[in-house]
Amino acid sequence: MTTSRSEELLVGAMALLVVLPWIAWTVQRGLREGRLPIGRSYVLRDERRGAFNALLGLYAVFALLAVYIAFDLLLGFKLKDAI
């Protein structure tokens, strides 16, 4: 199944303009309040520093992945073919 260029642009724009700011907002709020959401609960920095840092790292990985997907779709790098 193939996708058209307009579909790739739409998904890339959504990743860049919706998903990435949402992740950044979640991390910023989590660092300010000392708790990061996971599912319907939170990991508190004061109670579980290791788990908080691991979750913060996962959020960073997901943000980088969203940037990778957005640029791949918007600019047509076709990096998925190289993998």
N, CA, C and O of each residue as an XYZ file, in Angstrom:
332
protein
N       0.840     -1.164      0.000
C       0.000      0.000      0.000
C       0.894      1.239      0.000
O       1.850      1.313      0.772
N       0.600      2.170     -0.825
C       1.408      3.385     -0.916
C       0.629      4.571     -0.368
O      -0.601      4.562     -0.314
N       1.366      5.575      0.030
C       0.751      6.798      0.512
C       1.102      7.929     -0.428
O       2.159      7.927     -1.059
N       0.219      8.881     -0.515
C       0.492     10.027     -1.371
C       1.358     11.025     -0.614
O       1.486     10.961      0.609
N       1.938     11.929     -1.349
C       2.813     12.940     -0.757
C       2.029     13.841      0.200
O       2.570     14.276      1.217
N       0.761     14.126     -0.112
C      -0.030     14.987      0.775
C      -0.299     14.311      2.114
O      -0.349     14.985      3.143
N      -0.473     12.989      2.118
C      -0.658     12.271      3.375
C       0.614     12.322      4.217
O       0.545     12.494      5.434
N       1.764     12.175      3.584
C       3.028     12.257      4.302
C       3.233     13.650      4.890
O       3.715     13.783      6.015
N       2.872     14.680      4.142
C       3.006     16.044      4.647
C       2.071     16.280      5.831
O       2.446     16.945      6.797
N       0.865     15.740      5.760
C      -0.095     15.908      6.845
C       0.394     15.229      8.124
O       0.353     15.827      9.198
N       0.849     13.998      8.013
C       1.325     13.265      9.185
C       2.596     13.913      9.741
O       2.762     14.001     10.958
N       3.479     14.358      8.875
C       4.693     15.036      9.322
C       4.391     16.342     10.041
O       5.013     16.659     11.055
N       3.441     17.091      9.517
C       3.047     18.350     10.163
C       2.396     18.083     11.509
O       2.629     18.820     12.467
N       1.581     17.036     11.593
C       0.954     16.687     12.870
C       2.014     16.303     13.900
O       1.927     16.693     15.065
N       3.013     15.537     13.465
C       4.078     15.132     14.389
C       4.862     16.340     14.878
O       5.250     16.397     16.045
N       5.095     17.295     14.006
C       5.898     18.462     14.361
C       5.098     19.505     15.127
O       5.626     20.138     16.042
N       3.845     19.691     14.771
C       3.065     20.782     15.350
C       2.153     20.378     16.498
O       1.663     21.241     17.226
N       1.916     19.080     16.673
C       1.025     18.639     17.753
C       1.758     17.746     18.747
O       1.743     18.010     19.949
N       2.393     16.704     18.255
C       2.994     15.722     19.148
C       4.208     16.300     19.876
O       4.323     16.148     21.093
N       5.098     16.949     19.163
C       6.307     17.478     19.785
C       6.005     18.552     20.835
O       6.582     18.486     21.921
N       5.141     19.532     20.578
C       4.815     20.487     21.642
C       4.114     19.839     22.838
O       4.296     20.279     23.974
N       3.318     18.805     22.594
C       2.663     18.118     23.695
C       3.690     17.435     24.594
O       3.585     17.505     25.818
N       4.681     16.775     23.995
C       5.735     16.136     24.782
C       6.527     17.189     25.551
O       6.822     17.007     26.732
N       6.870     18.290     24.883
C       7.631     19.356     25.547
C       6.834     19.961     26.701
O       7.396     20.233     27.762
N       5.555     20.170     26.509
C       4.707     20.729     27.555
C       4.621     19.771     28.740
O       4.678     20.204     29.891
N       4.487     18.480     28.472
C       4.407     17.483     29.530
C       5.698     17.435     30.335
O       5.662     17.362     31.563
N       6.835     17.475     29.652
C       8.123     17.433     30.349
C       8.343     18.711     31.152
O       8.800     18.654     32.293
N       8.024     19.851     30.570
C       8.200     21.123     31.269
C       7.345     21.168     32.538
O       7.821     21.559     33.604
N       6.099     20.770     32.412
C       5.200     20.755     33.567
C       5.652     19.732     34.593
O       5.567     19.972     35.797
N       6.135     18.585     34.115
C       6.610     17.542     35.033
C       7.839     17.966     35.810
O       7.953     17.670     36.999
N       8.760     18.654     35.154
C       9.947     19.136     35.858
C       9.590     20.227     36.864
O      10.163     20.290     37.951
N       8.657     21.068     36.501
C       8.249     22.147     37.405
C       7.524     21.603     38.631
O       7.771     22.055     39.748
N       6.633     20.638     38.430
C       5.834     20.096     39.534
C       6.491     18.914     40.239
O       6.061     18.519     41.323
N       7.531     18.347     39.627
C       8.210     17.218     40.245
C       7.512     15.893     40.060
O       7.719     14.967     40.843
N       6.680     15.787     39.026
C       6.006     14.522     38.750
C       5.742     14.403     37.251
O       5.357     15.371     36.595
N       5.956     13.205     36.725
C       5.713     12.931     35.310
C       4.589     11.911     35.174
O       4.540     10.934     35.922
N       3.692     12.133     34.226
C       2.580     11.191     34.059
C       3.018      9.910     33.367
O       3.837      9.916     32.448
N       2.451      8.828     33.834
C       2.608      7.537     33.171
C       1.252      6.841     33.292
O       0.841      6.415     34.371
N       0.597      6.746     32.190
C      -0.764      6.214     32.217
C      -1.683      7.182     32.933
O      -1.736      8.366     32.600
N      -2.409      6.671     33.921
C      -3.308      7.526     34.706
C      -2.722      7.904     36.058
O      -3.408      8.486     36.898
N      -1.463      7.575     36.265
C      -0.821      7.922     37.535
C       0.422      8.759     37.255
O       0.674      9.152     36.116
N       1.184      9.023     38.290
C       2.370      9.858     38.180
C       3.546      9.201     38.875
O       3.378      8.426     39.817
N       4.747      9.523     38.394
C       5.976      9.150     39.075
C       6.512     10.418     39.716
O       6.798     11.398     39.027
N       6.645     10.397     41.035
C       7.100     11.567     41.767
C       8.623     11.567     41.871
O       9.235     10.541     42.167
N       9.224     12.729     41.626
C      10.687     12.857     41.655
C      11.227     12.619     43.064
O      12.277     11.993     43.215
N      10.550     13.092     44.077
C      11.044     12.950     45.444
C      10.986     11.507     45.940
O      11.837     11.090     46.726
N       9.999     10.747     45.494
C       9.833      9.381     45.973
C      10.657      8.366     45.185
O      11.220      7.440     45.768
N      10.731      8.532     43.866
C      11.417      7.554     43.008
C      12.254      8.279     41.971
O      11.854      8.388     40.812
N      13.422      8.780     42.383
C      14.274      9.575     41.509
C      14.749      8.774     40.285
O      14.792      9.316     39.180
N      15.099      7.515     40.463
C      15.565      6.693     39.350
C      14.480      6.470     38.304
O      14.728      6.594     37.104
N      13.290      6.145     38.762
C      12.174      5.938     37.839
C      11.788      7.245     37.147
O      11.429      7.247     35.970
N      11.864      8.352     37.881
C      11.566      9.659     37.299
C      12.556      9.981     36.187
O      12.161     10.433     35.113
N      13.847      9.749     36.442
C      14.866     10.028     35.426
C      14.735      9.094     34.226
O      14.947      9.515     33.089
N      14.391      7.838     34.468
C      14.188      6.897     33.360
C      13.002      7.326     32.503
O      13.069      7.277     31.275
N      11.923      7.743     33.146
C      10.753      8.206     32.402
C      11.056      9.493     31.646
O      10.587      9.682     30.524
N      11.836     10.374     32.254
C      12.261     11.592     31.576
C      13.095     11.253     30.338
O      12.953     11.890     29.294
N      13.951     10.260     30.460
C      14.734      9.800     29.309
C      13.859      9.233     28.205
O      14.116      9.460     27.023
N      12.823      8.492     28.592
C      11.901      7.954     27.587
C      11.152      9.070     26.863
O      10.941      9.001     25.652
N      10.752     10.095     27.611
C      10.111     11.235     26.966
C      11.063     11.905     25.975
O      10.635     12.333     24.903
N      12.341     11.999     26.320
C      13.325     12.590     25.411
C      13.493     11.735     24.158
O      13.596     12.271     23.055
N      13.522     10.422     24.315
C      13.633      9.523     23.163
C      12.408      9.658     22.264
O      12.537      9.687     21.040
N      11.231      9.739     22.859
C      10.011      9.886     22.072
C       9.980     11.224     21.343
O       9.478     11.306     20.222
N      10.506     12.263     21.963
C      10.570     13.564     21.299
C      11.515     13.503     20.102
O      11.198     14.027     19.034
N      12.661     12.874     20.272
C      13.596     12.728     19.153
C      12.995     11.876     18.038
O      13.202     12.155     16.857
N      12.264     10.859     18.408
C      11.600     10.016     17.414
C      10.533     10.800     16.658
O      10.382     10.625     15.448
N       9.792     11.658     17.351
C       8.787     12.490     16.685
C       9.453     13.462     15.709
O       8.939     13.685     14.613
N      10.578     14.034     16.093
C      11.318     14.932     15.194
C      11.818     14.162     13.981
O      11.717     14.650     12.855
N      12.352     12.976     14.195
C      12.835     12.145     13.095
C      11.705     11.826     12.110
O      11.875     11.961     10.898
N      10.565     11.408     12.633
C       9.427     11.078     11.773
C       8.939     12.305     11.017
O       8.650     12.230      9.823
N       8.847     13.435     11.711
C       8.357     14.649     11.074
C       9.271     15.079      9.936
O       8.795     15.372      8.839
N      10.568     15.119     10.180
C      11.487     15.551      9.124
C      11.565     14.535      7.988
O      11.715     14.908      6.824
N      11.464     13.270      8.323
C      11.476     12.247      7.278
C      10.263     12.404      6.362
O      10.384     12.292      5.143
N       9.108     12.661      6.944
C       7.896     12.788      6.137
C       7.812     14.137      5.420
O       7.389     14.200      4.266
N       8.212     15.213      6.098
C       8.104     16.539      5.493
C       9.136     16.767      4.409
O       8.815     17.337      3.366
N      10.357     16.339      4.628
C      11.433     16.631      3.681
C      11.744     15.467      2.740
O      12.542     15.607      1.813
N      11.119     14.339      2.978
C      11.278     13.202      2.080
C      12.667     12.594      2.097
O      13.207     12.261      1.043
N      13.255     12.444      3.276
C      14.589     11.833      3.381
C      14.582     10.369      2.998
O      15.588      9.841      2.522
N      13.473      9.721      3.199
C      13.329      8.277      2.948
C      14.346      7.471      3.747
O      14.955      6.529      3.240
N      14.514      7.860      4.990
C      15.456      7.168      5.858
C      14.969      5.766      6.231
O      15.775      4.905      6.585
N      13.669      5.537      6.155
C      13.161      4.216      6.482
C      13.638      3.173      5.496
O      13.740      1.999      5.851
N      13.938      3.572      4.252
C      14.445      2.626      3.264
C      15.891      2.236      3.553
O      16.327      1.147      3.179
N      16.635      3.118      4.215
C      18.035      2.848      4.526
C      18.192      1.896      5.705
O      19.249      1.287      5.875
N      17.151      1.764      6.517
C      17.246      0.912      7.721
C      17.065     -0.535      7.367
O      17.113     -1.396      8.246
